[in-house]
Amino acid sequence: MHSVRHLIEIALKEDIGSGDITTENLIAPDL
């Protein structure tokens, strides 16, 4: 399983400007 930080990095690289919802969903539960 990937770490949360790794998933966020992937999301930022793959969905720059178009994956804001996905990124927020990954960060919100981590906080």
Secondary structure, 3 states (H helix, E strand, C coil): CCCHHHHHHHHHHHCCCCCHHHHHHHHHHHC
